[in-house]
Amino acid sequence: MAAPIYISIHDEIREAIDAGRWAPGDKIPAERELAEQFDVSRMTLRQAIMLLVEEGVLDRRVGSGTYVAEQKVQDRLNGVMSFTELMKVAGKKASSKTITYHIGKASASEVAHLNLAENADVLRMERVRYGDNEAIAFEVASIPAALVEGLTREELTSSLYETLGQERNIHVARAQQTVTAAAVNERVAELLDIKRADPVLIMRQVSFDGNNQPFEYVRTQYVGSRFEFYFEH
């Protein structure tokens, strides 16, 4: 299955940055200019840009423009919990709403993070995660399509870790996590019932199984006023 157009644009912009066409801190051309360059609508172009923002490649600054993200200082975070477990610890009932669910060609970032062949497919699903019916986070999860073949949408969207553990004997052995702060875009703000440009915490996580193989790449935007990270070392 061919990748959506915005994924192809995402890959081209990512390749241009990797090749040094734009350096960290550089402002990239305006959406209108890029849309004309790629011969697509501004909506399609914006999808590609926002995916790069969610991945930490680009940085959108309200009233200023979009820039190649600077390299950020990282701190090691310990502990991997599913969203359901996080809510249970907080004394809240977890639930979710699936926004999109699609199997298609992996993006360049998904290929890199999941150690896939360039023509591999991934299951990519977007979900809003709730605690006691209040929107807490917007999540984009990518899983190699080969790992979930034969599993139903209901099984994977209701409890991904539990399903992979029971049906595929895949469990999280370790994870690489990064957390950054950003201003939420209009689409995600509407889904989370917050205002555009409100602060969100973005966690990017790659989960590895017992054989040290990556099986999940997740980008999650947590509402800054409703969630905080706490790690005890």
C-alpha positions as CSV (number, residue, x, y, z in Angstrom):
1,M,0.0,0.0,0.0
2,A,1.4,3.4,-1.0
3,A,2.2,5.8,1.7
4,P,0.0,8.9,2.1
5,I,1.3,12.0,0.3
6,Y,2.2,13.8,3.6
7,I,4.4,10.9,4.6
8,S,6.4,11.3,1.4
9,I,6.7,15.0,2.0
10,H,7.8,14.3,5.6
11,D,10.5,12.0,4.3
12,E,11.8,14.6,1.8
13,I,12.0,17.3,4.4
14,R,13.7,15.0,6.8
15,E,16.2,13.9,4.2
16,A,16.9,17.6,3.4
17,I,17.6,18.3,7.1
18,D,19.8,15.2,7.4
19,A,21.8,16.2,4.3
20,G,22.5,19.7,5.9
21,R,20.3,21.8,3.6
22,W,18.8,23.3,6.8
23,A,20.9,23.3,10.0
24,P,19.6,23.3,13.6
25,G,18.1,26.7,14.4
26,D,17.4,27.5,10.7
27,K,13.9,28.7,9.8
28,I,12.4,26.6,7.0
29,P,10.2,28.2,4.3
30,A,6.6,29.2,5.0
31,E,3.9,26.6,4.6
32,R,2.5,28.4,1.5
33,E,5.9,28.3,-0.2
34,L,6.5,24.6,0.7
35,A,2.9,23.7,-0.4
36,E,3.6,25.2,-3.8
37,Q,7.0,23.5,-4.0
38,F,5.5,20.1,-3.4
39,D,2.3,20.9,-5.4
40,V,0.0,20.0,-2.6
41,S,-2.6,21.7,-0.4
42,R,-1.5,23.6,2.7
43,M,-3.5,21.1,4.8
44,T,-1.5,18.2,3.4
45,L,1.8,20.1,3.8
46,R,0.8,21.0,7.4
47,Q,0.3,17.2,8.2
48,A,3.9,16.5,7.2
49,I,5.2,19.5,9.2
50,M,3.2,18.5,12.3
51,L,4.5,15.0,12.1
52,L,8.1,16.3,12.1
53,V,7.2,18.6,15.0
54,E,5.8,15.6,17.0
55,E,9.1,13.7,16.3
56,G,11.2,16.6,17.5
57,V,12.8,17.3,14.1
58,L,11.1,20.7,13.7
59,D,10.1,23.3,16.3
60,R,7.0,25.6,15.7
61,R,7.1,29.0,17.3
62,V,3.8,30.8,17.4
63,G,4.0,34.1,15.5
64,S,7.5,33.4,14.3
65,G,7.5,30.3,12.1
66,T,8.9,26.8,11.9
67,Y,12.6,26.0,12.7
68,V,14.9,23.0,12.6
69,A,15.0,21.8,16.2
70,E,18.1,22.4,18.2
71,Q,19.8,19.4,19.8
72,K,18.3,19.1,23.3
73,V,19.9,18.1,26.6
74,Q,18.7,14.7,27.6
75,D,18.2,13.1,31.0
76,R,17.7,9.4,31.5
77,L,14.1,8.5,32.6
78,N,13.4,5.2,34.3
79,G,10.2,3.2,34.2
80,V,7.8,2.0,31.5
81,M,4.1,1.9,32.1
82,S,1.1,1.6,29.8
83,F,-1.3,4.5,29.9
84,T,-3.8,2.2,31.7
85,E,-1.3,1.5,34.4
86,L,-0.4,5.2,34.8
87,M,-4.1,6.1,35.2
88,K,-4.6,3.2,37.7
89,V,-1.7,4.6,39.8
90,A,-3.3,8.0,39.7
91,G,-6.6,6.6,40.8
92,K,-8.4,7.3,37.5
93,K,-10.2,5.1,35.1
94,A,-8.5,4.9,31.7
95,S,-10.3,5.0,28.4
96,S,-9.4,5.9,24.8
97,K,-10.9,7.0,21.5
98,T,-9.3,5.9,18.2
99,I,-9.0,8.7,15.7
100,T,-7.2,7.0,12.9
101,Y,-6.1,3.4,12.2
102,H,-4.1,2.7,9.1
103,I,-1.6,0.2,7.7
104,G,0.7,1.6,5.2
105,K,4.3,2.3,4.2
106,A,6.6,3.3,7.0
107,S,8.0,6.9,7.1
108,A,11.7,7.5,7.2
109,S,11.5,8.1,11.0
110,E,9.5,4.9,11.5
111,V,12.0,2.9,9.5
112,A,14.9,4.3,11.6
113,H,13.3,3.9,15.0
114,L,11.8,0.4,14.3
115,N,14.8,-0.9,12.4
116,L,12.7,-1.7,9.4
117,A,13.4,-2.3,5.7
118,E,12.6,0.8,3.6
119,N,9.6,-0.8,2.0
120,A,8.1,-2.2,5.2
121,D,4.6,-1.4,6.3
122,V,3.5,-0.2,9.8
123,L,0.3,0.0,11.7
124,R,-0.1,3.6,12.6
125,M,-2.9,4.6,15.0
126,E,-3.9,7.8,16.6
127,R,-5.7,7.8,19.9
128,V,-7.0,10.3,22.5
129,R,-6.3,8.9,26.0
130,Y,-8.7,9.8,28.8
131,G,-8.5,9.6,32.6
132,D,-12.0,9.7,34.2
133,N,-13.4,10.9,30.9
134,E,-11.0,13.9,30.8
135,A,-8.6,14.1,27.8
136,I,-5.1,13.6,29.0
137,A,-3.0,12.8,25.9
138,F,-3.0,12.4,22.2
139,E,-0.9,9.4,21.1
140,V,0.4,8.3,17.7
141,A,1.7,4.7,17.9
142,S,3.6,2.9,15.1
143,I,4.1,-0.9,15.1
144,P,5.6,-3.1,12.4
145,A,2.7,-4.5,10.5
146,A,4.2,-8.0,10.4
147,L,3.9,-8.2,14.2
148,V,0.2,-7.5,14.3
149,E,-1.0,-9.5,11.3
150,G,-4.1,-11.5,12.3
151,L,-4.9,-9.3,15.3
152,T,-8.1,-7.3,15.3
153,R,-8.4,-3.5,15.6
154,E,-10.4,-3.9,18.8
155,E,-7.6,-6.0,20.4
156,L,-4.9,-3.6,19.5
157,T,-6.7,-0.3,20.4
158,S,-8.1,-1.5,23.7
159,S,-4.9,-2.8,25.3
160,L,-1.9,-2.9,23.0
161,Y,0.7,-4.2,25.5
162,E,-1.7,-6.9,26.9
163,T,-2.6,-8.1,23.4
164,L,1.0,-8.3,22.2
165,G,2.0,-10.1,25.4
166,Q,-0.8,-12.7,25.2
167,E,-0.9,-13.2,21.4
168,R,2.7,-12.6,20.3
169,N,4.7,-13.1,23.6
170,I,6.1,-9.6,23.1
171,H,6.8,-7.7,26.3
172,V,8.6,-4.4,27.0
173,A,12.1,-5.2,28.2
174,R,13.4,-1.6,28.0
175,A,12.5,1.7,26.3
176,Q,14.2,4.8,25.1
177,Q,12.3,7.9,26.1
178,T,12.7,11.6,25.4
179,V,10.5,14.4,26.8
180,T,10.2,17.9,25.3
181,A,7.8,20.8,25.8
182,A,5.9,22.4,22.9
183,A,2.8,24.5,22.0
184,V,-0.1,22.3,20.8
185,N,-1.3,22.7,17.2
186,E,-4.9,23.5,16.3
187,R,-5.9,19.9,15.4
188,V,-4.6,18.3,18.6
189,A,-5.9,21.1,20.7
190,E,-9.4,20.4,19.5
191,L,-9.1,16.7,20.2
192,L,-7.8,17.4,23.7
193,D,-10.3,20.1,24.4
194,I,-7.6,22.8,25.1
195,K,-6.7,26.0,23.4
196,R,-4.3,26.3,20.4
197,A,-0.7,26.9,21.6
198,D,-1.4,25.7,25.1
199,P,1.6,23.8,26.5
200,V,2.0,20.1,26.0
201,L,4.7,17.6,27.1
202,I,5.7,15.4,24.2
203,M,7.1,12.0,25.0
204,R,8.7,10.0,22.2
205,Q,9.3,6.4,23.1
206,V,10.8,3.4,21.4
207,S,10.0,0.1,23.1
208,F,12.2,-3.0,22.9
209,D,11.4,-6.7,23.5
210,G,13.5,-9.3,25.3
211,N,15.6,-9.8,22.2
212,N,16.4,-6.1,22.0
213,Q,14.3,-5.6,18.9
214,P,12.2,-2.4,18.7
215,F,8.5,-3.1,18.3
216,E,6.8,0.2,19.0
217,Y,7.4,3.8,18.3
218,V,5.1,6.2,20.1
219,R,4.7,10.0,20.1
220,T,2.5,11.2,22.9
221,Q,1.4,14.8,23.7
222,Y,0.3,15.2,27.3
223,V,-1.8,18.2,28.4
224,G,0.6,20.3,30.5
225,S,-2.1,21.4,32.9
226,R,-3.4,17.8,33.5
227,F,-0.2,15.7,33.6
228,E,3.3,15.8,35.0
229,F,6.1,13.3,34.9
230,Y,7.6,12.0,38.1
231,F,10.6,9.6,38.1
232,E,12.3,8.3,41.2
233,H,16.0,7.4,40.8
